[in-house]
Amino acid sequence: MLRISVLVSGGGTNLQAVIDGVEGGEIPCARIVRIIASNSRAYSLERAKKHGIPAAVIGKENYPDPEARAREILRELDSAQTDLVVLAGYMSILSPDIIRAYEGRIINIHPSLIPKYCGMGFYGKRVHEAVLAGGEKESGATVHYVDEGVDSGPIILQGRVPVLAEDTADTLAARVLETEHRILVQSIRYLAEKKMENER
Ligand code: GAR
């Protein structure tokens, strides 16, 4: 059984894809044991409630001190006996203490074809605006392991989509998001199956 904690900041459509993947059996032998939101306005918290998944808000609003915040996130992950941490639209930088404690067990979904349009300052809609400004014919999404850099860990899966002449950042984001949901579920499925193999 792969015990997954999902870290979120906003709407949580990627979180929903993971919930659906686990509940529908596409991700076998896995359970979402914790949802951690970086702010109390995140719609992801409603999704957690609806699916009966324990959730916590740990962010600047209730833990202004970065070290105390990191300690609290670590405490939640540990107490849920987390095997895999999934950053699904998590807009904060994880502290190096957390990355070290969960080395090789944290993955992130990023809305571009890494190494393009990633790193500091590239998040959410800004990524798609930059892709359009760069005149790209293709974009996509990447699931990768998280290391101490920003969007720099080893890649697990990428999915590609065309950029259309009439695209706005919003239409491109919507097309990329569908791909995100697909490759995030595939990546977690792969990790769950790998854990099952190892436990045999
Ligand atoms: C997604 O596009 C995700 O890739 C992006 O934020 C969006 C969250 O959507 N993440 C980043 O930009 C992180 N660098 P969601 O809340 O509907 O899953």
Boltz pocket constraint, residues with backbone or C-beta under 6 A from the ligand:
constraints:
  - pocket:
      binder: B
      contacts: [[A, 9], [A, 10], [A, 11], [A, 12], [A, 13], [A, 14], [A, 15], [A, 88], [A, 89], [A, 90], [A, 91], [A, 109], [A, 110], [A, 111], [A, 122], [A, 123], [A, 124], [A, 177], [A, 180]]
      max_distance: 6.0
